[in-house]
Amino acid sequence: MAERIVKIGLVGFGTVGCGVAKLISEEADSIVAKTGLRLELGCVVDTDTESARPVKLPDGVLTDDIDRLLNDDTIQIGVELVGGTDAAKEIQLKMLRAGKDVVTANKALLAEHGNELYKAAQQNDRCIAFEASCAGGIPIVSAIRTGLAANNINAMYGIVNGTCNYILSNMTSQDQDFSQALTKAQQKGYAEADPTLDISGGDSAHKLAILASIAFGCEITLDDIFVEGIEAISKNDIRYGGEMGYCLKLLAIGQKDAQDKVSLRVHPSFIAKDSALARVDGPFNAISIFGNAVGQVMYYGRGAGMMPSASAVVADIIDVALGNSATTFQHLHLRPRNEVEPLIVKIGDTVSRFYIRLMAKDQPGVVACYGKVLGDNQISISGALQHEGSGPDNTVPVVIITHQTQQKNMSAALAELEKLDVFSGKPVCIRIVDIPEDKEG
Amino acid sequence: MAERIVKIGLVGFGTVGCGVAKLISEEADSIVAKTGLRLELGCVVDTDTESARPVKLPDGVLTDDIDRLLNDDTIQIGVELVGGTDAAKEIQLKMLRAGKDVVTANKALLAEHGNELYKAAQQNDRCIAFEASCAGGIPIVSAIRTGLAANNINAMYGIVNGTCNYILSNMTSQDQDFSQALTKAQQKGYAEADPTLDISGGDSAHKLAILASIAFGCEITLDDIFVEGIEAISKNDIRYGGEMGYCLKLLAIGQKDAQDKVSLRVHPSFIAKDSALARVDGPFNAISIFGNAVGQVMYYGRGAGMMPSASAVVADIIDVALGNSATTFQHLHLRPRNEVEPLIVKIGDTVSRFYIRLMAKDQPGVVACYGKVLGDNQISISGALQHEGSGPDNTVPVVIITHQTQQKNMSAALAELEKLDVFSGKPVCIRIVDIPEDKEG
């Protein structure tokens, strides 16, 4: 079969950019065999044209002039790997206006300005492909948009940030403090020097915004997502939860109820130790999706890194070049905000079980105290455990597991508990997420 | 956006056929929103037009006359869900010649006559989509062909037969005999009245032939695949292996070495209890794939059943109607037999660790006996355990774990061991598969 040359312009020659250049060069023949396409880098644009990189480009390909990409009509596809939101958005808009299809891994940009970019693409009769933006090596965007297209998706539960999962895995298995685990993650290259976006849950929220919008077919903004990070997690709570059968993960959760109301949140979550997601360790990502026809499916793989992300970018390049992305992109029909806004469930109205840890002073009446506060707020207790071993000021940890209750009841109870003299400090509260494992047997 | 009507002809109105009809009717509006396509059943062909089914068709749609489908030019896509190989092949060929694209879940047919059908499709400028043929609800065919297209796939390890996995899971967790577990599987609807194709490993081999041919880009026939079923597995070996840290699964394995030599086999496999596939229980399927760029990815979900399979069929219908299947199908470039045949690794040349169980008579010299036979065949022992508790004729089970060795050495050793007086009966030999888990941390 005759091969067709597809010329690509790459903007951003960092880690993932180098991976893309490497794959395009090393897998060229195999990609021709599988797809009939010969991928070629027309130019690679980066402000830094001097630093040594782990991949060698043909002479003259690397440039700091984006106009070379924009004005080269033989370049069909522009790949934006700059990251960030301001410059990257301008670059994508310029590429679309210059008639290029766009491939990107930029989750922050899509989560914040996706709709504007999608509209610009449609106006220019171009498409934007963004598989690499979510969960790197896992082809999750295409799974939702094509493989599960016949399904009404009811829920997704994802471990979509490898940095947080690496930190929590180490806190769990090595009994490390948060700060120790973070330092180790930074040493291993799993966390940035400034880890804020990851550990705050912000990065997971970006991915949830993208995945939930395509899974539920509505425009999701970051404001719709409740976000809590892992910065305040203590290894003691991981241990106490572990004793009660739970494993702590930072989950990105999207749920749609029978009335089509959507609940979106990112927060530390205790999940049953025998659930599939509990076994996802270290820098790996995994996403469980529940479809009305297919039941539970789970996808597992590396969520980041040079080559896994490059694999997703090149898969998108191929999909765009074959014309498949254009047809799916055309139908990226997201119901507009004004229709969807009332359908977002507020965090106070979500229902969950809770793990609470109080530091009780060694005096009578502790149980009666928390029992009354929880009872007054319509919260019933399913288990409690007073741990031996003392905290600061001779306090002892009291761990309580509640039955299901609304978040707003819990927030009210926590505020009251904090005021009580019999407890020291702020109560710790972690949501318990019951993933409805699809099991039979 | 304007909607486009896509008319479908369905042949075979059994379980999956009913699921497809149900999805097409119940998800019609949601599919329009996601894809712009309004799927409609032009006709449903089945020799049985009388029996009650769990789904209601519009009047006049059900017929026993396939010519109605073939002669209806408004029908674009023919879905073959008849099963079996003879009649089904004729039906697919007729549909292709009549200008219909084909969607099928028929793994046996594709594994045996795929190449002939693919050629017929290409001659008629049509495509065949077959996501539902492998691992039902898991979009694994599209994952390999699109999501992982930039990867050189080195290996795949799959639990692709839910019947066998259900039986082995029950033998493991409930300490059931094979026959008890099979009966339970039949009662639960997870095994057919005649379970031969499943328990013999034949069905897994069909799926491996399809998946390996697209993953490795070469024509695979069933003769290339070594197949051993689970009929002879004893619950004692599952228990003994469990004591040594292994879990028994029927795996479909495809590996490609650095010289592009391909090894294909389906057999009971002891895998490490903490490996991801060890945790796949009951009727579920899972496939781990190793790509050179992406590392390890794993897909998990229901491998069969009315709605999971229907979900895959309808996803294929959508993909065909959008034209995406045509472009990927065009590049289903499988290197022909004459080039590939010498590249298949013969089973005797494959290397593995082994679990051996011998029933030793209670007399001196047992260890020296097996030690000599294994040593003479260049097999070294990594662990051995003589179990208490007696078998028939006052024998005791001796379990041996070997280091890596070639299958032909092991076969020679087993033949010698069988002849020795000191052991009773045939030695049990189960391969230990070391899945190279991609772990870091």
Boltz contact constraints between the chains, C-beta under 6 A:
constraints:
  - contact:
      token1: [A, 23]
      token2: [B, 150]
      max_distance: 6.0
  - contact:
      token1: [A, 23]
      token2: [B, 293]
      max_distance: 6.0
  - contact:
      token1: [A, 27]
      token2: [B, 150]
      max_distance: 6.0
  - contact:
      token1: [A, 30]
      token2: [B, 152]
      max_distance: 6.0
  - contact:
      token1: [A, 33]
      token2: [B, 333]
      max_distance: 6.0
  - contact:
      token1: [A, 34]
      token2: [B, 149]
      max_distance: 6.0
  - contact:
      token1: [A, 34]
      token2: [B, 331]
      max_distance: 6.0
  - contact:
      token1: [A, 35]
      token2: [B, 331]
      max_distance: 6.0
  - contact:
      token1: [A, 36]
      token2: [B, 331]
      max_distance: 6.0
  - contact:
      token1: [A, 137]
      token2: [B, 294]
      max_distance: 6.0
  - contact:
      token1: [A, 137]
      token2: [B, 297]
      max_distance: 6.0
  - contact:
      token1: [A, 139]
      token2: [B, 143]
      max_distance: 6.0
  - contact:
      token1: [A, 139]
      token2: [B, 147]
      max_distance: 6.0
  - contact:
      token1: [A, 142]
      token2: [B, 147]
      max_distance: 6.0
  - contact:
      token1: [A, 143]
      token2: [B, 139]
      max_distance: 6.0
  - contact:
      token1: [A, 147]
      token2: [B, 139]
      max_distance: 6.0
  - contact:
      token1: [A, 147]
      token2: [B, 142]
      max_distance: 6.0
  - contact:
      token1: [A, 147]
      token2: [B, 315]
      max_distance: 6.0
  - contact:
      token1: [A, 149]
      token2: [B, 34]
      max_distance: 6.0
  - contact:
      token1: [A, 149]
      token2: [B, 315]
      max_distance: 6.0
  - contact:
      token1: [A, 149]
      token2: [B, 318]
      max_distance: 6.0
  - contact:
      token1: [A, 150]
      token2: [B, 23]
      max_distance: 6.0
  - contact:
      token1: [A, 150]
      token2: [B, 27]
      max_distance: 6.0
  - contact:
      token1: [A, 150]
      token2: [B, 311]
      max_distance: 6.0
  - contact:
      token1: [A, 150]
      token2: [B, 314]
      max_distance: 6.0
  - contact:
      token1: [A, 150]
      token2: [B, 315]
      max_distance: 6.0
  - contact:
      token1: [A, 151]
      token2: [B, 311]
      max_distance: 6.0
  - contact:
      token1: [A, 152]
      token2: [B, 30]
      max_distance: 6.0
  - contact:
      token1: [A, 282]
      token2: [B, 440]
      max_distance: 6.0
  - contact:
      token1: [A, 282]
      token2: [B, 441]
      max_distance: 6.0
  - contact:
      token1: [A, 293]
      token2: [B, 23]
      max_distance: 6.0
  - contact:
      token1: [A, 293]
      token2: [B, 307]
      max_distance: 6.0
  - contact:
      token1: [A, 293]
      token2: [B, 311]
      max_distance: 6.0
  - contact:
      token1: [A, 294]
      token2: [B, 137]
      max_distance: 6.0
  - contact:
      token1: [A, 294]
      token2: [B, 308]
      max_distance: 6.0
  - contact:
      token1: [A, 294]
      token2: [B, 311]
      max_distance: 6.0
  - contact:
      token1: [A, 295]
      token2: [B, 302]
      max_distance: 6.0
  - contact:
      token1: [A, 297]
      token2: [B, 301]
      max_distance: 6.0
  - contact:
      token1: [A, 298]
      token2: [B, 300]
      max_distance: 6.0
  - contact:
      token1: [A, 299]
      token2: [B, 299]
      max_distance: 6.0
  - contact:
      token1: [A, 300]
      token2: [B, 298]
      max_distance: 6.0
  - contact:
      token1: [A, 301]
      token2: [B, 297]
      max_distance: 6.0
  - contact:
      token1: [A, 302]
      token2: [B, 295]
      max_distance: 6.0
  - contact:
      token1: [A, 307]
      token2: [B, 293]
      max_distance: 6.0
  - contact:
      token1: [A, 308]
      token2: [B, 294]
      max_distance: 6.0
  - contact:
      token1: [A, 308]
      token2: [B, 295]
      max_distance: 6.0
  - contact:
      token1: [A, 311]
      token2: [B, 150]
      max_distance: 6.0
  - contact:
      token1: [A, 311]
      token2: [B, 151]
      max_distance: 6.0
  - contact:
      token1: [A, 311]
      token2: [B, 293]
      max_distance: 6.0
  - contact:
      token1: [A, 311]
      token2: [B, 294]
      max_distance: 6.0
  - contact:
      token1: [A, 314]
      token2: [B, 150]
      max_distance: 6.0
  - contact:
      token1: [A, 315]
      token2: [B, 147]
      max_distance: 6.0
  - contact:
      token1: [A, 315]
      token2: [B, 149]
      max_distance: 6.0
  - contact:
      token1: [A, 315]
      token2: [B, 150]
      max_distance: 6.0
  - contact:
      token1: [A, 318]
      token2: [B, 149]
      max_distance: 6.0
  - contact:
      token1: [A, 322]
      token2: [B, 327]
      max_distance: 6.0
  - contact:
      token1: [A, 324]
      token2: [B, 324]
      max_distance: 6.0
  - contact:
      token1: [A, 327]
      token2: [B, 322]
      max_distance: 6.0
  - contact:
      token1: [A, 331]
      token2: [B, 34]
      max_distance: 6.0
  - contact:
      token1: [A, 331]
      token2: [B, 35]
      max_distance: 6.0
  - contact:
      token1: [A, 331]
      token2: [B, 36]
      max_distance: 6.0
  - contact:
      token1: [A, 333]
      token2: [B, 33]
      max_distance: 6.0
  - contact:
      token1: [A, 440]
      token2: [B, 282]
      max_distance: 6.0
  - contact:
      token1: [A, 441]
      token2: [B, 282]
      max_distance: 6.0
